[in-house]
Amino acid sequence: MLYLNKLMIKGLYAVTPDIADTQTLCEMVTAALQGGVSILQYRNKLADAVLRHVQASALLPICRQYEVPLIINDDAELCKSLDADGVHLGGTDGNIAAARKLLGANKIIGASCYNRLELAQQAAKQGASYVAFGACFDSITKPNAALASLDLFAQAKKLNLPTVAIGGITPENVQLVKQAGADAVAVINALFGSKNIQTTATEFVHLLNS
């Protein structure tokens, strides 16, 4: 069990791609963690409940080995059953207050707030641990997503919650969101779609720390 707090939401936040092969997924995640990923979110929009349980169960000990929190996308019940480190909820994925009641005070609960500061304000009141804004840039994962102004990260500072940037973030533009005030940057394709996942993760981490 990791000791969790808001300060853990920083740096490179990896979000898994939609991969059915659990062994391949574990190998990709291991490479990412070896490269310096700070947080991992398990997300597989194509998997059924059985596969999600299998994959999340396989990823949890890997995350424990590297002392990296494992966040479950959209599924507070799966998080609770595995005793994973937290859950990330989108706008239609469940109530933050209900998730907090289910998971308790020590779990991480993230909230997608898209391009709307008012959603972040509501999430903070309901007990979120961090808020995420995006898409910051054109995104392969969500090509039709509305773009979020980078000004949101400065505006959200008054919430006293970590902020996560997501959507189209690459090594070429990652410093723009860092300079805007994001505490963490979430990446999918730019990391897991690269030729060398570990090297790309290391590059991201270097850019975020420079």
PyMOL commands that set and color helices and strands:
alter all, ss='L'
color gray80, all
select helices_A, chain A and resi 6-8+22-34+49-66+76-82+96-103+117-126+151-159+174-180+189-192+197-209
alter helices_A, ss='H'
color red, helices_A
select strands_A, chain A and resi 11-15+39-42+70-73+86-89+108-112+130-133+163-166+184-187
alter strands_A, ss='S'
color yellow, strands_A
deselect
rebuild
show_as cartoon
